[in-house]
Amino acid sequence: MHVDVLTLFPELINPILTGSILGRAQTAKVWSLATHDIREHGLGRHRSVDDSPFGGGSGMVMRVDVVAAALRALPVTDAAPHVILLEASGTRFDHSVATRLASLPRLVFICGHYEGVDARVRDHLTDEALSIGDFVLTGGELAACVIIDAIVRLLPGALGNAHSTEDESFANGRLEYPHYTRPRDWEGHGVPEVLCSGDHGRVAAWRLQQADARTFAWRPDLAAAAGLRDPAVIRAEAETAAAAKRARRRRGGGP
């Protein structure tokens, strides 16, 4: 995958996306990154990229002609670019969007700034607009880095363990189960016994139960979408069924 980022502040992008796992993935040619300074296509001696909004109002708006020039200056490759505008009113980015975008060969991100971007950019120059949440940032650079990070880690070869993304939060419509490591006892707080039992079946069942419980308690919206039931209700039903079974046995009624 190749990623282009169009921005007024290229210096904000590279330090984040060239370090750690993403940097190693670039070295391994899992993906590649190019940043492009929109201001190089600005107008006049001062390379102006924005203007006051028609109809009045506060702030400045990035010009559609400048953004279009920056887009059209991108190198032409065999891979068709999928152009994404980072905008507060865009579609909420989530794991399903990351998975979809990870299947594409080339992504182009346009980072807005100032009061916003001329609406004709979204209407005529992009394939979609994305937002990372219901809040406003000073620019699209941080949002672009967040989205690119979430996408790249899904690419084959990006992570050291190919199975690392299979059980994590959102991959299966639920939050991830809790993790523990050494020390086994820390200030009186121990590790759940089942994780030290060596019984892989019990561990798997415990992790699924914990994932469901966390999702139901912390993200009821995800639980509802996944059709998860309240683990407390499930436990109560199991206890009731077990009690009924014991009562039948005491009465000689069989299993």
N, C-alpha and C positions, 0 to 999 in steps of 0.2 A: 504494500500500500504506500502511496505517496500522498503527503499532506502539504497544502499551501495555506499560509496564513497571511491575509491582507490586513495590515494594521498601521496606525500612526506611530506606534511605539514598539518596533521590533525588538528593542532591548529587553522588553518584559517577557518575551516568549522563550527565547533560547535557554536561559538559565534553568527554567522549569522543565522543559521538554528534552533536554540533552543530558540530564543526570540520572543516576540510579538505574532502575529497570528499563526505563524508556531509552536512556542513552545506550545501554548495552544492546537493546533490541535494534537500535539504529546501526550500531557497529556490526551486528550480525545480519544486517540488511533485511530484517523483518519489515521495516518501514523506513521511509525517508521523509525529511522535513525541509521546507524552504519558507522563509519569511520574506515578505515584500512590503516595502514602505509605500503606503498610499500617497504620502506627501510628495514623492518623486513625480507624481502626475498632477500635482497642484497647479493652479493657474497664476500667472503673473510672476513678478520678481520675488514675491514673498511665498510662492507656492501655496496659495490659498486653497483650502480643501472644504471650506464651509461657508455658509451665508445665513443671513437672518431669515426666519420663516415667513412665507406669504401669509397674510392675514394677521400678522403681529404675534406677539408672545415673547416669552423670555428664552434666552439661550440661542445657540447657533445650531444649524442643521447641516450635516455632511451632504455635499452635492452629489447628485446622481451621475453627472458627466465625469466627475473625477473618479468615482468608484468604478464606473464602466470602463474608463481608460485603464485603471489598474488591473481589472479583470482581463481585459482584452490583451494586455501585455504579457500575460502568463505564457510560459512555453507551451507549445502544442505537442501533445503526446498521443499515443494510440489509445490511452485510457481516457474515457470521457469524464470530465470533472463533474462532481456533484457539489453544487454551490450552496453553502449554508450561511445564513445571516444570524449573528448573535444579537438577539433583541428581547427585551423584557416581555413583550407580548407574544413571543414565539411559543411553539408547542413545548410542553414540559419534557425535558430530557429525562429518560430513565433507562433501565437495563435493556428493555426491549428495543429501544431506539439505538442504543449502543451496539446491540447484536446485529441489527439491520445494517447499520453503517459500517460495521466491521467486515461485511461481505463485499464492500465496494472497493475498486482499485485506486480511486483518486478522490480525495475530498478537498474542497476549498472553503476556508472559513473567512468571512468578512467581519471584522471587529468594529462595531459602531463606537461612537464617542460623542462628546458634547451633548446636546439635547436629544440627538437621535440621528437617524439616516433618512434621507428623502424617501418617501413611501414607494416611489417608482423603482428603487433598488429591489425591494422585496417583491413587488408586483411583476417585474420584468427581467430581473437579472439573477434571481436565485431559484433554487429548487425547493427550499424550505427554510423556515426560521425556527430557531431553538432558543429556549431559556432554561437556566438551571434552577429556577425557583421564583417564587412570588416576591421578589425584591429587585431593587435597581442598583446596578454597579456603575462606577464612573466610566467604565468602558468594557468592551467585549473580550479583552485579552484574557482575563482570569477565567471567564466562562469557557473560552476556547480551549485553554489549557486543561480545565477540568474534563471537558468532553473528550478531548483527544486522548488524555490519560485513560479514561474509561474504555475507549474504543481499542487503543493499541494493546492493552493488556489481554484483550480477547483474541488477538491474532496468534495463529500457530507459531510457536517458537519464542514468543515474547516473554513468557514466564519459564522458570527453570523446570517446573513440574506441570505437565500438560493437563493434569487433573485439578489444578489449583482453583480453577474457576467453576468447577462443577457443583460444589456444595455451598458456595458462599452466598451471602445475602442477595436476594432477588433472582438468583439464577433459577430457582424452582418455585417462584411465587411466594416465598417465605423468607424470614430472616435466618441468618446462620446461627447454628448452635454455639454455645460458649466454649472457649478453648482454655486449657490449663497447661502449665509446664512446671519445672522445678523452681523453687523448693516445693516438696509435697505438702509441707505445713508452713504457713507464713503467718506469724503472730496469732496463732490459734485458728486460722482459717485454712481448712484443709481442701484437698482435691476430692471430688466425688469418688466414692469407692469403686463404682462400676468402671471408671476409666483406668483403674489399676488392676482390674480383675483378669485381664488377658482373654476375656470372653468377647470375641468380636461381634457376635450376634447381639449380646446385651448392650454393647457399646453403641452399635448402630441403632438399636431401638431407643436407647436413651437419648442419643443425639437428635433423632427425629422428634421425639416427644418434647425435648427442650426447644427445638426450632419452632415447633407449633405453638408452644406456650409463650415464647418470646413474641412471636408474630401476633398472636391473639391479644397479648397484653400491651405491646408497644405500638403495633401498627394494625389496628382493627380494620382499616381499609384494605390492606393486603390480605388479611385473614378472610374477609368477606369475599373478595375477588377469587381467592383460592378455594373457597368453600370449606374452610377449616372450622371445626367445632371447638367449643370451649374445652380445653383439656381437663378443667375441673369437673365439668359435666361428664366427660368420658370416664374419668376416674370414679366418680360417684356411681355411674351406671355399672361399671365393672365390679365395684364393691357390692352393690346391690345384687348383681347376678351371682357373685360368689357366695354371698350370705344366703340367697335362696337355694343355691346348690347344696350348701352345708345343711340347711334345714331339711331338704328332701332326703338327704342321706340319713339324718337322725331319725326321720320318720320311716326309714326303710324303703324310700321311694326310688332308690336307684340313682344314677348320675343325673 
